[in-house]
């Protein structure tokens, strides 16, 4: 009688196969609702952004 060199793994192979069907089918993609067109959002009021300092000449 031939014995298996390695015992069966405790955790089964998660990859689906012909002899191991997928436990969960692929979810059906639901169409996303189209956004309702409307006026553009107003910018938040606040102070003007300070310009980034320009690097001085290297010398």
N, CA, C and O atoms as a Tripos MOL2 file, in Angstrom:
@<TRIPOS>MOLECULE
protein
  236   235    59     0     0
PROTEIN
NO_CHARGES

@<TRIPOS>ATOM
      1 N           0.8500   -1.1900    0.0000 N.3       1 UNK1
      2 CA          0.0000    0.0000    0.0000 C.3       1 UNK1
      3 C           0.8880    1.2420    0.0000 C.2       1 UNK1
      4 O           1.7830    1.3790    0.8330 O.2       1 UNK1
      5 N           0.6240    2.1540   -0.9570 N.am      2 UNK2
      6 CA          1.4370    3.3680   -1.0470 C.3       2 UNK2
      7 C           0.8390    4.4370   -0.1350 C.2       2 UNK2
      8 O          -0.3700    4.6680   -0.1340 O.2       2 UNK2
      9 N           1.6990    5.0760    0.6300 N.am      3 UNK3
     10 CA          1.2390    6.1440    1.5170 C.3       3 UNK3
     11 C           1.6110    7.4840    0.9130 C.2       3 UNK3
     12 O           2.6320    7.6070    0.2350 O.2       3 UNK3
     13 N           0.7890    8.4810    1.1570 N.am      4 UNK4
     14 CA          1.0730    9.8090    0.6190 C.3       4 UNK4
     15 C           2.2710   10.4000    1.3560 C.2       4 UNK4
     16 O           2.3620   10.2920    2.5780 O.2       4 UNK4
     17 N           3.1950   11.0280    0.6160 N.am      5 UNK5
     18 CA          4.3670   11.6180    1.2790 C.3       5 UNK5
     19 C           3.9830   12.7810    2.1890 C.2       5 UNK5
     20 O           4.6390   13.0170    3.2040 O.2       5 UNK5
     21 N           2.9320   13.5020    1.8340 N.am      6 UNK6
     22 CA          2.4950   14.6370    2.6460 C.3       6 UNK6
     23 C           1.0180   14.4680    2.9670 C.2       6 UNK6
     24 O           0.2520   14.0360    2.1060 O.2       6 UNK6
     25 N           0.6050   14.7940    4.1750 N.am      7 UNK7
     26 CA         -0.8240   14.7030    4.4930 C.3       7 UNK7
     27 C          -1.6080   15.7810    3.7720 C.2       7 UNK7
     28 O          -1.0500   16.7660    3.2900 O.2       7 UNK7
     29 N          -2.8970   15.5740    3.7100 N.am      8 UNK8
     30 CA         -3.7460   16.5630    3.0430 C.3       8 UNK8
     31 C          -3.6690   17.8840    3.8010 C.2       8 UNK8
     32 O          -3.6570   17.8850    5.0320 O.2       8 UNK8
     33 N          -3.6160   19.0120    3.0880 N.am      9 UNK9
     34 CA         -3.5510   20.3060    3.7760 C.3       9 UNK9
     35 C          -4.8310   20.5700    4.5590 C.2       9 UNK9
     36 O          -5.9220   20.1670    4.1550 O.2       9 UNK9
     37 N          -4.6740   21.2450    5.6750 N.am     10 UNK10
     38 CA         -5.8420   21.5370    6.5040 C.3      10 UNK10
     39 C          -6.7460   22.5260    5.7900 C.2      10 UNK10
     40 O          -7.9670   22.3700    5.7750 O.2      10 UNK10
     41 N          -6.1240   23.5620    5.1900 N.am     11 UNK11
     42 CA         -6.9130   24.5680    4.4810 C.3      11 UNK11
     43 C          -6.9700   24.1940    3.0020 C.2      11 UNK11
     44 O          -5.9250   23.9870    2.3840 O.2      11 UNK11
     45 N          -8.1510   24.1040    2.4300 N.am     12 UNK12
     46 CA         -8.2440   23.7600    1.0100 C.3      12 UNK12
     47 C          -7.7260   24.8920    0.1390 C.2      12 UNK12
     48 O          -7.6040   26.0360    0.5750 O.2      12 UNK12
     49 N          -7.4300   24.5430   -1.0850 N.am     13 UNK13
     50 CA         -6.9270   25.5410   -2.0370 C.3      13 UNK13
     51 C          -8.0290   26.5620   -2.3130 C.2      13 UNK13
     52 O          -9.1200   26.1800   -2.7380 O.2      13 UNK13
     53 N          -7.7690   27.8650   -2.0780 N.am     14 UNK14
     54 CA         -8.8340   28.8520   -2.2990 C.3      14 UNK14
     55 C          -9.1430   29.1050   -3.7700 C.2      14 UNK14
     56 O         -10.1970   29.6480   -4.1020 O.2      14 UNK14
     57 N          -8.2240   28.7110   -4.6520 N.am     15 UNK15
     58 CA         -8.4550   28.9890   -6.0640 C.3      15 UNK15
     59 C          -9.5540   28.0750   -6.5900 C.2      15 UNK15
     60 O          -9.5180   26.8680   -6.3490 O.2      15 UNK15
     61 N         -10.5400   28.6360   -7.3120 N.am     16 UNK16
     62 CA        -11.6130   27.8020   -7.8400 C.3      16 UNK16
     63 C         -11.1120   26.9230   -8.9810 C.2      16 UNK16
     64 O         -10.1420   27.2580   -9.6600 O.2      16 UNK16
     65 N         -11.7630   25.8340   -9.1730 N.am     17 UNK17
     66 CA        -11.3760   24.9280  -10.2480 C.3      17 UNK17
     67 C         -12.5920   24.1490  -10.7160 C.2      17 UNK17
     68 O         -13.6910   24.3480  -10.1980 O.2      17 UNK17
     69 N         -12.4120   23.2580  -11.6950 N.am     18 UNK18
     70 CA        -13.5540   22.4820  -12.2010 C.3      18 UNK18
     71 C         -14.1620   21.6090  -11.1110 C.2      18 UNK18
     72 O         -15.3700   21.3740  -11.1000 O.2      18 UNK18
     73 N         -13.3120   21.1200  -10.1790 N.am     19 UNK19
     74 CA        -13.8400   20.2720   -9.1180 C.3      19 UNK19
     75 C         -14.1140   21.0650   -7.8430 C.2      19 UNK19
     76 O         -14.5810   20.5160   -6.8450 O.2      19 UNK19
     77 N         -13.8180   22.3620   -7.8900 N.am     20 UNK20
     78 CA        -14.0530   23.1920   -6.7090 C.3      20 UNK20
     79 C         -14.7310   24.4770   -7.1590 C.2      20 UNK20
     80 O         -14.0420   25.4430   -7.4870 O.2      20 UNK20
     81 N         -16.0470   24.5200   -7.1840 N.am     21 UNK21
     82 CA        -16.7410   25.7100   -7.6850 C.3      21 UNK21
     83 C         -16.4900   26.9050   -6.7860 C.2      21 UNK21
     84 O         -16.1050   26.7650   -5.6250 O.2      21 UNK21
     85 N         -16.7160   28.0800   -7.3480 N.am     22 UNK22
     86 CA        -16.5340   29.3010   -6.5660 C.3      22 UNK22
     87 C         -17.5980   29.3710   -5.4750 C.2      22 UNK22
     88 O         -18.7700   29.1030   -5.7400 O.2      22 UNK22
     89 N         -17.2080   29.7250   -4.2580 N.am     23 UNK23
     90 CA        -18.2120   29.8320   -3.2000 C.3      23 UNK23
     91 C         -19.1550   31.0040   -3.4150 C.2      23 UNK23
     92 O         -20.3260   30.9420   -3.0380 O.2      23 UNK23
     93 N         -18.6460   32.0750   -4.0200 N.am     24 UNK24
     94 CA        -19.4850   33.2500   -4.2630 C.3      24 UNK24
     95 C         -19.3670   33.6290   -5.7320 C.2      24 UNK24
     96 O         -18.2510   33.7580   -6.2360 O.2      24 UNK24
     97 N         -20.4710   33.8090   -6.4300 N.am     25 UNK25
     98 CA        -20.3910   34.2290   -7.8340 C.3      25 UNK25
     99 C         -19.9680   35.6810   -7.9310 C.2      25 UNK25
    100 O         -20.0800   36.4390   -6.9680 O.2      25 UNK25
    101 N         -19.4810   36.0600   -9.0990 N.am     26 UNK26
    102 CA        -19.0740   37.4490   -9.3010 C.3      26 UNK26
    103 C         -20.2930   38.3570   -9.1670 C.2      26 UNK26
    104 O         -21.3440   38.0640   -9.7370 O.2      26 UNK26
    105 N         -20.1660   39.4530   -8.4230 N.am     27 UNK27
    106 CA        -21.3150   40.3500   -8.2810 C.3      27 UNK27
    107 C         -21.6430   41.0290   -9.5940 C.2      27 UNK27
    108 O         -20.7530   41.3920  -10.3620 O.2      27 UNK27
    109 N         -22.9350   41.1960   -9.8430 N.am     28 UNK28
    110 CA        -23.3660   41.8520  -11.0770 C.3      28 UNK28
    111 C         -23.1640   43.3520  -10.9100 C.2      28 UNK28
    112 O         -23.6810   43.9380   -9.9580 O.2      28 UNK28
    113 N         -22.4200   43.9880  -11.8200 N.am     29 UNK29
    114 CA        -22.1980   45.4320  -11.6740 C.3      29 UNK29
    115 C         -23.4910   46.2080  -11.8580 C.2      29 UNK29
    116 O         -24.1410   46.1180  -12.9000 O.2      29 UNK29
    117 N         -23.8550   46.9670  -10.8380 N.am     30 UNK30
    118 CA        -25.0830   47.7580  -10.9270 C.3      30 UNK30
    119 C         -24.7620   49.0970  -11.5610 C.2      30 UNK30
    120 O         -23.7540   49.7150  -11.2160 O.2      30 UNK30
    121 N         -25.6000   49.5610  -12.4870 N.am     31 UNK31
    122 CA        -25.3280   50.8510  -13.1300 C.3      31 UNK31
    123 C         -25.4080   51.9810  -12.1150 C.2      31 UNK31
    124 O         -26.3460   52.0580  -11.3220 O.2      31 UNK31
    125 N         -24.4060   52.8570  -12.1520 N.am     32 UNK32
    126 CA        -24.4030   53.9870  -11.2210 C.3      32 UNK32
    127 C         -25.3750   55.0540  -11.7190 C.2      32 UNK32
    128 O         -25.4800   55.2800  -12.9250 O.2      32 UNK32
    129 N         -26.0810   55.7100  -10.8060 N.am     33 UNK33
    130 CA        -27.0010   56.7690  -11.2380 C.3      33 UNK33
    131 C         -26.2330   57.9470  -11.8050 C.2      33 UNK33
    132 O         -25.1740   58.3170  -11.2960 O.2      33 UNK33
    133 N         -26.7770   58.5370  -12.8700 N.am     34 UNK34
    134 CA        -26.1030   59.6780  -13.4910 C.3      34 UNK34
    135 C         -26.2580   60.8990  -12.5900 C.2      34 UNK34
    136 O         -27.3340   61.1260  -12.0360 O.2      34 UNK34
    137 N         -25.1950   61.6830  -12.4400 N.am     35 UNK35
    138 CA        -25.3160   62.8760  -11.5930 C.3      35 UNK35
    139 C         -26.2560   63.8930  -12.2140 C.2      35 UNK35
    140 O         -26.2610   64.0940  -13.4290 O.2      35 UNK35
    141 N         -27.0450   64.5270  -11.3720 N.am     36 UNK36
    142 CA        -27.9930   65.5310  -11.8580 C.3      36 UNK36
    143 C         -27.2250   66.8110  -12.1720 C.2      36 UNK36
    144 O         -26.5260   67.3340  -11.3030 O.2      36 UNK36
    145 N         -27.3410   67.3300  -13.4050 N.am     37 UNK37
    146 CA        -26.6080   68.5590  -13.7300 C.3      37 UNK37
    147 C         -27.1520   69.7340  -12.9310 C.2      37 UNK37
    148 O         -28.3560   69.8510  -12.7040 O.2      37 UNK37
    149 N         -26.2500   70.5900  -12.5170 N.am     38 UNK38
    150 CA        -26.6750   71.7480  -11.7300 C.3      38 UNK38
    151 C         -25.6150   72.8360  -11.8220 C.2      38 UNK38
    152 O         -24.6240   72.6860  -12.5360 O.2      38 UNK38
    153 N         -25.8240   73.9210  -11.1070 N.am     39 UNK39
    154 CA        -24.8400   75.0070  -11.1550 C.3      39 UNK39
    155 C         -23.5230   74.5540  -10.5440 C.2      39 UNK39
    156 O         -23.5150   73.7200   -9.6400 O.2      39 UNK39
    157 N         -22.4180   75.0920  -11.0250 N.am     40 UNK40
    158 CA        -21.1230   74.6890  -10.4650 C.3      40 UNK40
    159 C         -21.0200   75.1360   -9.0120 C.2      40 UNK40
    160 O         -21.5710   76.1730   -8.6430 O.2      40 UNK40
    161 N         -20.3220   74.3690   -8.1880 N.am     41 UNK41
    162 CA        -20.2240   74.7460   -6.7750 C.3      41 UNK41
    163 C         -19.4270   76.0290   -6.6120 C.2      41 UNK41
    164 O         -18.4150   76.2420   -7.2790 O.2      41 UNK41
    165 N         -19.9000   76.8740   -5.7170 N.am     42 UNK42
    166 CA        -19.1930   78.1320   -5.4800 C.3      42 UNK42
    167 C         -17.9180   77.8660   -4.6840 C.2      42 UNK42
    168 O         -17.9030   77.0060   -3.8030 O.2      42 UNK42
    169 N         -16.8560   78.5980   -4.9880 N.am     43 UNK43
    170 CA        -15.6240   78.4100   -4.2100 C.3      43 UNK43
    171 C         -15.8190   78.9000   -2.7820 C.2      43 UNK43
    172 O         -16.5540   79.8570   -2.5390 O.2      43 UNK43
    173 N         -15.1660   78.2460   -1.8580 N.am     44 UNK44
    174 CA        -15.3250   78.6390   -0.4580 C.3      44 UNK44
    175 C         -14.6890   80.0080   -0.2460 C.2      44 UNK44
    176 O         -13.5610   80.2400   -0.6830 O.2      44 UNK44
    177 N         -15.4010   80.9190    0.4230 N.am     45 UNK45
    178 CA        -14.8260   82.2460    0.6560 C.3      45 UNK45
    179 C         -13.6430   82.1670    1.6070 C.2      45 UNK45
    180 O         -13.6580   81.4140    2.5810 O.2      45 UNK45
    181 N         -12.6240   82.9540    1.3100 N.am     46 UNK46
    182 CA        -11.4380   82.9470    2.1670 C.3      46 UNK46
    183 C         -10.3920   83.8760    1.5930 C.2      46 UNK46
    184 O         -10.5770   84.4320    0.5100 O.2      46 UNK46
    185 N          -9.2970   84.0480    2.3080 N.am     47 UNK47
    186 CA         -8.2400   84.9270    1.7950 C.3      47 UNK47
    187 C          -7.5860   84.3360    0.5650 C.2      47 UNK47
    188 O          -7.5840   83.1200    0.3720 O.2      47 UNK47
    189 N          -7.0310   85.2040   -0.2680 N.am     48 UNK48
    190 CA         -6.3590   84.7230   -1.4710 C.3      48 UNK48
    191 C          -5.1610   83.8690   -1.0650 C.2      48 UNK48
    192 O          -4.4450   84.2140   -0.1240 O.2      48 UNK48
    193 N          -4.9400   82.7650   -1.7620 N.am     49 UNK49
    194 CA         -3.7980   81.9140   -1.3990 C.3      49 UNK49
    195 C          -2.4890   82.6500   -1.6510 C.2      49 UNK49
    196 O          -2.3240   83.3250   -2.6670 O.2      49 UNK49
    197 N          -1.5860   82.5120   -0.7310 N.am     50 UNK50
    198 CA         -0.2930   83.1900   -0.8820 C.3      50 UNK50
    199 C           0.5190   82.4710   -1.9480 C.2      50 UNK50
    200 O           0.5700   81.2410   -1.9550 O.2      50 UNK50
    201 N           1.1580   83.2160   -2.8510 N.am     51 UNK51
    202 CA          1.9640   82.5610   -3.8880 C.3      51 UNK51
    203 C           3.1760   81.8780   -3.2770 C.2      51 UNK51
    204 O           3.7220   82.3160   -2.2640 O.2      51 UNK51
    205 N           3.5790   80.7910   -3.9250 N.am     52 UNK52
    206 CA          4.7400   80.0670   -3.4040 C.3      52 UNK52
    207 C           5.9970   80.9100   -3.6020 C.2      52 UNK52
    208 O           6.1650   81.5320   -4.6500 O.2      52 UNK52
    209 N           6.8790   80.9350   -2.6070 N.am     53 UNK53
    210 CA          8.1090   81.7350   -2.7610 C.3      53 UNK53
    211 C           8.9910   81.1720   -3.8630 C.2      53 UNK53
    212 O           9.2180   79.9650   -3.9430 O.2      53 UNK53
    213 N           9.4780   82.0580   -4.7020 N.am     54 UNK54
    214 CA         10.3450   81.6210   -5.7960 C.3      54 UNK54
    215 C          11.7590   81.4110   -5.2570 C.2      54 UNK54
    216 O          12.2410   82.2140   -4.4570 O.2      54 UNK54
    217 N          12.4230   80.3470   -5.6830 N.am     55 UNK55
    218 CA         13.8000   80.1260   -5.2080 C.3      55 UNK55
    219 C          14.7280   81.2050   -5.7530 C.2      55 UNK55
    220 O          14.6740   81.5440   -6.9350 O.2      55 UNK55
    221 N          15.5640   81.7300   -4.8960 N.am     56 UNK56
    222 CA         16.4920   82.7820   -5.3210 C.3      56 UNK56
    223 C          17.6400   82.2010   -6.1270 C.2      56 UNK56
    224 O          17.8310   80.9860   -6.1700 O.2      56 UNK56
    225 N          18.4040   83.0820   -6.7690 N.am     57 UNK57
    226 CA         19.5510   82.5960   -7.5630 C.3      57 UNK57
    227 C          20.6180   82.0000   -6.6560 C.2      57 UNK57
    228 O          20.9310   82.5290   -5.5900 O.2      57 UNK57
    229 N          21.1540   80.8990   -7.1100 N.am     58 UNK58
    230 CA         22.2000   80.2600   -6.3120 C.3      58 UNK58
    231 C          23.5100   80.9950   -6.5550 C.2      58 UNK58
    232 O          23.8940   81.2380   -7.6990 O.2      58 UNK58
    233 N          24.1920   81.3480   -5.4690 N.am     59 UNK59
    234 CA         25.4340   82.0690   -5.6480 C.3      59 UNK59
    235 C          26.2780   82.0620   -4.3960 C.2      59 UNK59
    236 O          27.3680   82.6330   -4.3830 O.2      59 UNK59
@<TRIPOS>BOND
     1     1     2 1
     2     2     3 1
     3     3     4 2
     4     3     5 am
     5     5     6 1
     6     6     7 1
     7     7     8 2
     8     7     9 am
     9     9    10 1
    10    10    11 1
    11    11    12 2
    12    11    13 am
    13    13    14 1
    14    14    15 1
    15    15    16 2
    16    15    17 am
    17    17    18 1
    18    18    19 1
    19    19    20 2
    20    19    21 am
    21    21    22 1
    22    22    23 1
    23    23    24 2
    24    23    25 am
    25    25    26 1
    26    26    27 1
    27    27    28 2
    28    27    29 am
    29    29    30 1
    30    30    31 1
    31    31    32 2
    32    31    33 am
    33    33    34 1
    34    34    35 1
    35    35    36 2
    36    35    37 am
    37    37    38 1
    38    38    39 1
    39    39    40 2
    40    39    41 am
    41    41    42 1
    42    42    43 1
    43    43    44 2
    44    43    45 am
    45    45    46 1
    46    46    47 1
    47    47    48 2
    48    47    49 am
    49    49    50 1
    50    50    51 1
    51    51    52 2
    52    51    53 am
    53    53    54 1
    54    54    55 1
    55    55    56 2
    56    55    57 am
    57    57    58 1
    58    58    59 1
    59    59    60 2
    60    59    61 am
    61    61    62 1
    62    62    63 1
    63    63    64 2
    64    63    65 am
    65    65    66 1
    66    66    67 1
    67    67    68 2
    68    67    69 am
    69    69    70 1
    70    70    71 1
    71    71    72 2
    72    71    73 am
    73    73    74 1
    74    74    75 1
    75    75    76 2
    76    75    77 am
    77    77    78 1
    78    78    79 1
    79    79    80 2
    80    79    81 am
    81    81    82 1
    82    82    83 1
    83    83    84 2
    84    83    85 am
    85    85    86 1
    86    86    87 1
    87    87    88 2
    88    87    89 am
    89    89    90 1
    90    90    91 1
    91    91    92 2
    92    91    93 am
    93    93    94 1
    94    94    95 1
    95    95    96 2
    96    95    97 am
    97    97    98 1
    98    98    99 1
    99    99   100 2
   100    99   101 am
   101   101   102 1
   102   102   103 1
   103   103   104 2
   104   103   105 am
   105   105   106 1
   106   106   107 1
   107   107   108 2
   108   107   109 am
   109   109   110 1
   110   110   111 1
   111   111   112 2
   112   111   113 am
   113   113   114 1
   114   114   115 1
   115   115   116 2
   116   115   117 am
   117   117   118 1
   118   118   119 1
   119   119   120 2
   120   119   121 am
   121   121   122 1
   122   122   123 1
   123   123   124 2
   124   123   125 am
   125   125   126 1
   126   126   127 1
   127   127   128 2
   128   127   129 am
   129   129   130 1
   130   130   131 1
   131   131   132 2
   132   131   133 am
   133   133   134 1
   134   134   135 1
   135   135   136 2
   136   135   137 am
   137   137   138 1
   138   138   139 1
   139   139   140 2
   140   139   141 am
   141   141   142 1
   142   142   143 1
   143   143   144 2
   144   143   145 am
   145   145   146 1
   146   146   147 1
   147   147   148 2
   148   147   149 am
   149   149   150 1
   150   150   151 1
   151   151   152 2
   152   151   153 am
   153   153   154 1
   154   154   155 1
   155   155   156 2
   156   155   157 am
   157   157   158 1
   158   158   159 1
   159   159   160 2
   160   159   161 am
   161   161   162 1
   162   162   163 1
   163   163   164 2
   164   163   165 am
   165   165   166 1
   166   166   167 1
   167   167   168 2
   168   167   169 am
   169   169   170 1
   170   170   171 1
   171   171   172 2
   172   171   173 am
   173   173   174 1
   174   174   175 1
   175   175   176 2
   176   175   177 am
   177   177   178 1
   178   178   179 1
   179   179   180 2
   180   179   181 am
   181   181   182 1
   182   182   183 1
   183   183   184 2
   184   183   185 am
   185   185   186 1
   186   186   187 1
   187   187   188 2
   188   187   189 am
   189   189   190 1
   190   190   191 1
   191   191   192 2
   192   191   193 am
   193   193   194 1
   194   194   195 1
   195   195   196 2
   196   195   197 am
   197   197   198 1
   198   198   199 1
   199   199   200 2
   200   199   201 am
   201   201   202 1
   202   202   203 1
   203   203   204 2
   204   203   205 am
   205   205   206 1
   206   206   207 1
   207   207   208 2
   208   207   209 am
   209   209   210 1
   210   210   211 1
   211   211   212 2
   212   211   213 am
   213   213   214 1
   214   214   215 1
   215   215   216 2
   216   215   217 am
   217   217   218 1
   218   218   219 1
   219   219   220 2
   220   219   221 am
   221   221   222 1
   222   222   223 1
   223   223   224 2
   224   223   225 am
   225   225   226 1
   226   226   227 1
   227   227   228 2
   228   227   229 am
   229   229   230 1
   230   230   231 1
   231   231   232 2
   232   231   233 am
   233   233   234 1
   234   234   235 1
   235   235   236 2
@<TRIPOS>SUBSTRUCTURE
     1 UNK1         2 RESIDUE 1 A UNK
     2 UNK2         6 RESIDUE 1 A UNK
     3 UNK3        10 RESIDUE 1 A UNK
     4 UNK4        14 RESIDUE 1 A UNK
     5 UNK5        18 RESIDUE 1 A UNK
     6 UNK6        22 RESIDUE 1 A UNK
     7 UNK7        26 RESIDUE 1 A UNK
     8 UNK8        30 RESIDUE 1 A UNK
     9 UNK9        34 RESIDUE 1 A UNK
    10 UNK10       38 RESIDUE 1 A UNK
    11 UNK11       42 RESIDUE 1 A UNK
    12 UNK12       46 RESIDUE 1 A UNK
    13 UNK13       50 RESIDUE 1 A UNK
    14 UNK14       54 RESIDUE 1 A UNK
    15 UNK15       58 RESIDUE 1 A UNK
    16 UNK16       62 RESIDUE 1 A UNK
    17 UNK17       66 RESIDUE 1 A UNK
    18 UNK18       70 RESIDUE 1 A UNK
    19 UNK19       74 RESIDUE 1 A UNK
    20 UNK20       78 RESIDUE 1 A UNK
    21 UNK21       82 RESIDUE 1 A UNK
    22 UNK22       86 RESIDUE 1 A UNK
    23 UNK23       90 RESIDUE 1 A UNK
    24 UNK24       94 RESIDUE 1 A UNK
    25 UNK25       98 RESIDUE 1 A UNK
    26 UNK26      102 RESIDUE 1 A UNK
    27 UNK27      106 RESIDUE 1 A UNK
    28 UNK28      110 RESIDUE 1 A UNK
    29 UNK29      114 RESIDUE 1 A UNK
    30 UNK30      118 RESIDUE 1 A UNK
    31 UNK31      122 RESIDUE 1 A UNK
    32 UNK32      126 RESIDUE 1 A UNK
    33 UNK33      130 RESIDUE 1 A UNK
    34 UNK34      134 RESIDUE 1 A UNK
    35 UNK35      138 RESIDUE 1 A UNK
    36 UNK36      142 RESIDUE 1 A UNK
    37 UNK37      146 RESIDUE 1 A UNK
    38 UNK38      150 RESIDUE 1 A UNK
    39 UNK39      154 RESIDUE 1 A UNK
    40 UNK40      158 RESIDUE 1 A UNK
    41 UNK41      162 RESIDUE 1 A UNK
    42 UNK42      166 RESIDUE 1 A UNK
    43 UNK43      170 RESIDUE 1 A UNK
    44 UNK44      174 RESIDUE 1 A UNK
    45 UNK45      178 RESIDUE 1 A UNK
    46 UNK46      182 RESIDUE 1 A UNK
    47 UNK47      186 RESIDUE 1 A UNK
    48 UNK48      190 RESIDUE 1 A UNK
    49 UNK49      194 RESIDUE 1 A UNK
    50 UNK50      198 RESIDUE 1 A UNK
    51 UNK51      202 RESIDUE 1 A UNK
    52 UNK52      206 RESIDUE 1 A UNK
    53 UNK53      210 RESIDUE 1 A UNK
    54 UNK54      214 RESIDUE 1 A UNK
    55 UNK55      218 RESIDUE 1 A UNK
    56 UNK56      222 RESIDUE 1 A UNK
    57 UNK57      226 RESIDUE 1 A UNK
    58 UNK58      230 RESIDUE 1 A UNK
    59 UNK59      234 RESIDUE 1 A UNK
